[in-house]
């Protein structure tokens, strides 16, 4: 999965949509996958009511965007 995200990030980087080098793509891919896995486990453990919580989802979005803006 990391390789797929890495390839996507490289493609986006080649189109100048995201400023990251090829070397950074793997680390960014790992961070994004870790965040999404953590969110998935949180939702499983703490009920899916958080999907209706806009503050929670906004925080998750902000965290993922922060990784991409790095």
N, CA, C and O atoms as CSV, one atom per row, in Angstrom:
chain,resi,resn,atom,element,x,y,z
A,1,UNK,N,N,0.816,-1.184,0.000
A,1,UNK,CA,C,0.000,0.000,0.000
A,1,UNK,C,C,0.865,1.256,0.000
A,1,UNK,O,O,0.543,2.239,-0.668
A,2,UNK,N,N,1.958,1.219,0.748
A,2,UNK,CA,C,2.853,2.373,0.809
A,2,UNK,C,C,3.398,2.685,-0.581
A,2,UNK,O,O,3.517,3.851,-0.960
A,3,UNK,N,N,3.727,1.651,-1.332
A,3,UNK,CA,C,4.278,1.857,-2.678
A,3,UNK,C,C,3.253,2.533,-3.583
A,3,UNK,O,O,3.613,3.396,-4.384
A,4,UNK,N,N,1.992,2.157,-3.466
A,4,UNK,CA,C,0.938,2.783,-4.276
A,4,UNK,C,C,0.791,4.260,-3.939
A,4,UNK,O,O,0.679,5.099,-4.834
A,5,UNK,N,N,0.792,4.576,-2.653
A,5,UNK,CA,C,0.685,5.981,-2.231
A,5,UNK,C,C,1.930,6.745,-2.684
A,5,UNK,O,O,1.835,7.885,-3.140
A,6,UNK,N,N,3.086,6.114,-2.557
A,6,UNK,CA,C,4.341,6.741,-2.973
A,6,UNK,C,C,4.320,7.075,-4.464
A,6,UNK,O,O,4.727,8.166,-4.861
A,7,UNK,N,N,3.851,6.149,-5.282
A,7,UNK,CA,C,3.756,6.394,-6.724
A,7,UNK,C,C,2.798,7.540,-7.023
A,7,UNK,O,O,3.067,8.372,-7.890
A,8,UNK,N,N,1.685,7.581,-6.306
A,8,UNK,CA,C,0.726,8.664,-6.491
A,8,UNK,C,C,1.365,10.004,-6.128
A,8,UNK,O,O,1.211,10.983,-6.858
A,9,UNK,N,N,2.075,10.051,-5.010
A,9,UNK,CA,C,2.746,11.282,-4.592
A,9,UNK,C,C,3.812,11.701,-5.598
A,9,UNK,O,O,3.959,12.888,-5.888
A,10,UNK,N,N,4.556,10.734,-6.132
A,10,UNK,CA,C,5.558,11.048,-7.163
A,10,UNK,C,C,4.896,11.636,-8.396
A,10,UNK,O,O,5.392,12.603,-8.976
A,11,UNK,N,N,3.780,11.052,-8.793
A,11,UNK,CA,C,3.051,11.545,-9.960
A,11,UNK,C,C,2.554,12.969,-9.736
A,11,UNK,O,O,2.667,13.824,-10.615
A,12,UNK,N,N,2.010,13.210,-8.561
A,12,UNK,CA,C,1.526,14.549,-8.225
A,12,UNK,C,C,2.711,15.519,-8.179
A,12,UNK,O,O,2.606,16.657,-8.637
A,13,UNK,N,N,3.820,15.068,-7.633
A,13,UNK,CA,C,5.018,15.903,-7.568
A,13,UNK,C,C,5.565,16.240,-8.941
A,13,UNK,O,O,6.055,17.347,-9.162
A,14,UNK,N,N,5.487,15.294,-9.863
A,14,UNK,CA,C,5.963,15.527,-11.232
A,14,UNK,C,C,5.108,16.564,-11.946
A,14,UNK,O,O,5.578,17.229,-12.869
A,15,UNK,N,N,3.867,16.705,-11.527
A,15,UNK,CA,C,2.972,17.695,-12.124
A,15,UNK,C,C,2.993,19.016,-11.353
A,15,UNK,O,O,2.144,19.879,-11.575
A,16,UNK,N,N,3.956,19.172,-10.456
A,16,UNK,CA,C,4.136,20.387,-9.654
A,16,UNK,C,C,2.921,20.734,-8.805
A,16,UNK,O,O,2.713,21.903,-8.480
A,17,UNK,N,N,2.121,19.746,-8.445
A,17,UNK,CA,C,0.957,19.997,-7.597
A,17,UNK,C,C,1.331,19.880,-6.121
A,17,UNK,O,O,0.617,20.386,-5.255
A,18,UNK,N,N,2.437,19.220,-5.838
A,18,UNK,CA,C,2.875,18.993,-4.467
A,18,UNK,C,C,4.391,19.121,-4.459
A,18,UNK,O,O,5.073,18.541,-5.303
A,19,UNK,N,N,4.909,19.869,-3.520
A,19,UNK,CA,C,6.351,20.069,-3.454
A,19,UNK,C,C,6.969,19.025,-2.547
A,19,UNK,O,O,7.039,19.207,-1.332
A,20,UNK,N,N,7.412,17.946,-3.133
A,20,UNK,CA,C,8.140,16.930,-2.377
A,20,UNK,C,C,9.065,16.200,-3.334
A,20,UNK,O,O,8.771,16.049,-4.520
A,21,UNK,N,N,10.170,15.758,-2.805
A,21,UNK,CA,C,11.115,15.015,-3.625
A,21,UNK,C,C,10.742,13.538,-3.611
A,21,UNK,O,O,9.918,13.101,-2.807
A,22,UNK,N,N,11.345,12.791,-4.493
A,22,UNK,CA,C,11.092,11.354,-4.546
A,22,UNK,C,C,11.488,10.698,-3.219
A,22,UNK,O,O,10.821,9.776,-2.750
A,23,UNK,N,N,12.571,11.182,-2.625
A,23,UNK,CA,C,13.027,10.616,-1.350
A,23,UNK,C,C,12.016,10.847,-0.228
A,23,UNK,O,O,11.868,10.006,0.658
A,24,UNK,N,N,11.325,11.979,-0.266
A,24,UNK,CA,C,10.330,12.277,0.767
A,24,UNK,C,C,9.017,11.538,0.545
A,24,UNK,O,O,8.258,11.339,1.493
A,25,UNK,N,N,8.739,11.132,-0.669
A,25,UNK,CA,C,7.458,10.497,-0.988
A,25,UNK,C,C,7.187,9.263,-0.144
A,25,UNK,O,O,6.061,9.056,0.307
A,26,UNK,N,N,8.205,8.442,0.074
A,26,UNK,CA,C,8.016,7.216,0.853
A,26,UNK,C,C,7.649,7.541,2.299
A,26,UNK,O,O,6.762,6.911,2.875
A,27,UNK,N,N,8.334,8.525,2.885
A,27,UNK,CA,C,8.048,8.903,4.268
A,27,UNK,C,C,6.662,9.536,4.398
A,27,UNK,O,O,5.945,9.272,5.363
A,28,UNK,N,N,6.291,10.360,3.438
A,28,UNK,CA,C,4.957,10.962,3.451
A,28,UNK,C,C,3.893,9.877,3.300
A,28,UNK,O,O,2.862,9.912,3.973
A,29,UNK,N,N,4.147,8.918,2.415
A,29,UNK,CA,C,3.206,7.810,2.213
A,29,UNK,C,C,3.020,7.012,3.498
A,29,UNK,O,O,1.897,6.651,3.852
A,30,UNK,N,N,4.117,6.737,4.194
A,30,UNK,CA,C,4.029,6.006,5.462
A,30,UNK,C,C,3.225,6.786,6.497
A,30,UNK,O,O,2.402,6.216,7.214
A,31,UNK,N,N,3.469,8.094,6.570
A,31,UNK,CA,C,2.752,8.923,7.544
A,31,UNK,C,C,1.258,8.952,7.248
A,31,UNK,O,O,0.442,8.835,8.163
A,32,UNK,N,N,0.893,9.108,5.975
A,32,UNK,CA,C,-0.529,9.127,5.607
A,32,UNK,C,C,-1.198,7.789,5.915
A,32,UNK,O,O,-2.325,7.755,6.408
A,33,UNK,N,N,-0.513,6.704,5.629
A,33,UNK,CA,C,-1.073,5.383,5.900
A,33,UNK,C,C,-1.224,5.161,7.410
A,33,UNK,O,O,-2.218,4.590,7.858
A,34,UNK,N,N,-0.255,5.604,8.175
A,34,UNK,CA,C,-0.326,5.476,9.630
A,34,UNK,C,C,-1.503,6.256,10.190
A,34,UNK,O,O,-2.242,5.756,11.038
A,35,UNK,N,N,-1.676,7.492,9.711
A,35,UNK,CA,C,-2.808,8.300,10.167
A,35,UNK,C,C,-4.143,7.644,9.832
A,35,UNK,O,O,-5.034,7.567,10.677
A,36,UNK,N,N,-4.274,7.177,8.609
A,36,UNK,CA,C,-5.558,6.581,8.215
A,36,UNK,C,C,-5.820,5.275,8.956
A,36,UNK,O,O,-6.962,4.991,9.317
A,37,UNK,N,N,-4.780,4.476,9.188
A,37,UNK,CA,C,-4.949,3.246,9.969
A,37,UNK,C,C,-5.350,3.562,11.405
A,37,UNK,O,O,-6.214,2.897,11.977
A,38,UNK,N,N,-4.721,4.575,11.980
A,38,UNK,CA,C,-5.048,4.976,13.344
A,38,UNK,C,C,-6.486,5.442,13.466
A,38,UNK,O,O,-7.172,5.112,14.434
A,39,UNK,N,N,-6.942,6.206,12.488
A,39,UNK,CA,C,-8.330,6.674,12.487
A,39,UNK,C,C,-9.281,5.485,12.376
A,39,UNK,O,O,-10.293,5.431,13.074
A,40,UNK,N,N,-8.962,4.540,11.505
A,40,UNK,CA,C,-9.819,3.363,11.328
A,40,UNK,C,C,-9.933,2.573,12.632
A,40,UNK,O,O,-11.031,2.170,13.014
A,41,UNK,N,N,-8.808,2.347,13.322
A,41,UNK,CA,C,-8.853,1.627,14.593
A,41,UNK,C,C,-9.637,2.412,15.635
A,41,UNK,O,O,-10.405,1.834,16.404
A,42,UNK,N,N,-9.447,3.712,15.662
A,42,UNK,CA,C,-10.194,4.549,16.605
A,42,UNK,C,C,-11.697,4.408,16.378
A,42,UNK,O,O,-12.462,4.270,17.333
A,43,UNK,N,N,-12.111,4.442,15.131
A,43,UNK,CA,C,-13.539,4.324,14.822
A,43,UNK,C,C,-14.095,2.957,15.194
A,43,UNK,O,O,-15.235,2.850,15.645
A,44,UNK,N,N,-13.293,1.910,15.006
A,44,UNK,CA,C,-13.741,0.567,15.383
A,44,UNK,C,C,-13.899,0.435,16.897
A,44,UNK,O,O,-14.858,-0.162,17.386
A,45,UNK,N,N,-12.956,0.994,17.617
A,45,UNK,CA,C,-12.961,0.860,19.071
A,45,UNK,C,C,-13.990,1.776,19.723
A,45,UNK,O,O,-14.630,1.385,20.699
A,46,UNK,N,N,-14.157,2.974,19.206
A,46,UNK,CA,C,-14.980,3.993,19.855
A,46,UNK,C,C,-16.298,4.259,19.143
A,46,UNK,O,O,-16.845,5.358,19.234
A,47,UNK,N,N,-16.798,3.279,18.449
A,47,UNK,CA,C,-18.083,3.425,17.765
A,47,UNK,C,C,-17.937,4.375,16.572
A,47,UNK,O,O,-17.005,5.177,16.526
A,48,UNK,N,N,-18.824,4.288,15.646
A,48,UNK,CA,C,-18.743,5.101,14.438
A,48,UNK,C,C,-19.448,6.447,14.585
A,48,UNK,O,O,-19.621,7.156,13.593
A,49,UNK,N,N,-19.857,6.813,15.796
A,49,UNK,CA,C,-20.487,8.114,16.004
A,49,UNK,C,C,-19.561,9.261,15.637
A,49,UNK,O,O,-20.025,10.357,15.322
A,50,UNK,N,N,-18.252,9.017,15.676
A,50,UNK,CA,C,-17.301,10.061,15.318
A,50,UNK,C,C,-17.412,10.453,13.850
A,50,UNK,O,O,-16.964,11.533,13.466
A,51,UNK,N,N,-18.002,9.593,13.025
A,51,UNK,CA,C,-18.181,9.938,11.618
A,51,UNK,C,C,-19.170,11.086,11.454
A,51,UNK,O,O,-19.163,11.774,10.432
A,52,UNK,N,N,-20.011,11.292,12.445
A,52,UNK,CA,C,-20.976,12.390,12.419
A,52,UNK,C,C,-20.421,13.642,13.092
A,52,UNK,O,O,-21.028,14.711,13.017
A,53,UNK,N,N,-19.284,13.514,13.741
A,53,UNK,CA,C,-18.666,14.602,14.488
A,53,UNK,C,C,-17.782,15.421,13.550
A,53,UNK,O,O,-16.679,14.998,13.202
A,54,UNK,N,N,-18.264,16.586,13.144
A,54,UNK,CA,C,-17.537,17.407,12.173
A,54,UNK,C,C,-16.220,17.932,12.725
A,54,UNK,O,O,-15.262,18.097,11.970
A,55,UNK,N,N,-16.151,18.197,14.027
A,55,UNK,CA,C,-14.898,18.658,14.619
A,55,UNK,C,C,-13.830,17.573,14.538
A,55,UNK,O,O,-12.670,17.854,14.236
A,56,UNK,N,N,-14.226,16.332,14.809
A,56,UNK,CA,C,-13.300,15.204,14.737
A,56,UNK,C,C,-12.795,15.033,13.307
A,56,UNK,O,O,-11.591,14.903,13.083
A,57,UNK,N,N,-13.699,15.034,12.355
A,57,UNK,CA,C,-13.301,14.848,10.955
A,57,UNK,C,C,-12.458,16.009,10.449
A,57,UNK,O,O,-11.548,15.808,9.644
A,58,UNK,N,N,-12.745,17.209,10.905
A,58,UNK,CA,C,-11.950,18.375,10.527
A,58,UNK,C,C,-10.531,18.258,11.067
A,58,UNK,O,O,-9.575,18.630,10.387
A,59,UNK,N,N,-10.390,17.746,12.275
A,59,UNK,CA,C,-9.069,17.539,12.858
A,59,UNK,C,C,-8.270,16.514,12.053
A,59,UNK,O,O,-7.085,16.714,11.787
A,60,UNK,N,N,-8.918,15.423,11.672
A,60,UNK,CA,C,-8.254,14.393,10.866
A,60,UNK,C,C,-7.807,14.989,9.528
A,60,UNK,O,O,-6.681,14.763,9.086
A,61,UNK,N,N,-8.680,15.736,8.903
A,61,UNK,CA,C,-8.349,16.389,7.626
A,61,UNK,C,C,-7.148,17.312,7.795
A,61,UNK,O,O,-6.242,17.314,6.962
A,62,UNK,N,N,-7.138,18.089,8.860
A,62,UNK,CA,C,-6.031,19.013,9.116
A,62,UNK,C,C,-4.713,18.273,9.317
A,62,UNK,O,O,-3.668,18.713,8.838
A,63,UNK,N,N,-4.767,17.150,10.024
A,63,UNK,CA,C,-3.554,16.368,10.243
A,63,UNK,C,C,-3.003,15.824,8.931
A,63,UNK,O,O,-1.795,15.867,8.698
A,64,UNK,N,N,-3.876,15.318,8.081
A,64,UNK,CA,C,-3.417,14.762,6.811
A,64,UNK,C,C,-2.881,15.856,5.888
A,64,UNK,O,O,-1.885,15.652,5.194
A,65,UNK,N,N,-3.536,17.004,5.879
A,65,UNK,CA,C,-3.047,18.121,5.072
A,65,UNK,C,C,-1.695,18.621,5.586
A,65,UNK,O,O,-0.845,19.029,4.795
A,66,UNK,N,N,-1.496,18.592,6.888
A,66,UNK,CA,C,-0.218,19.012,7.454
A,66,UNK,C,C,0.913,18.107,6.986
A,66,UNK,O,O,2.021,18.576,6.724
A,67,UNK,N,N,0.636,16.816,6.880
A,67,UNK,CA,C,1.645,15.873,6.380
A,67,UNK,C,C,1.966,16.210,4.917
A,67,UNK,O,O,3.133,16.192,4.524
A,68,UNK,N,N,0.958,16.512,4.124
A,68,UNK,CA,C,1.188,16.798,2.716
A,68,UNK,C,C,1.896,18.143,2.499
A,68,UNK,O,O,2.664,18.296,1.549
A,69,UNK,N,N,1.639,19.105,3.373
A,69,UNK,CA,C,2.251,20.427,3.227
A,69,UNK,C,C,3.683,20.473,3.721
A,69,UNK,O,O,4.392,21.450,3.479
A,70,UNK,N,N,4.100,19.467,4.386
A,70,UNK,CA,C,5.428,19.353,4.966
A,70,UNK,C,C,6.514,19.671,4.029
A,70,UNK,O,O,7.686,19.611,4.400
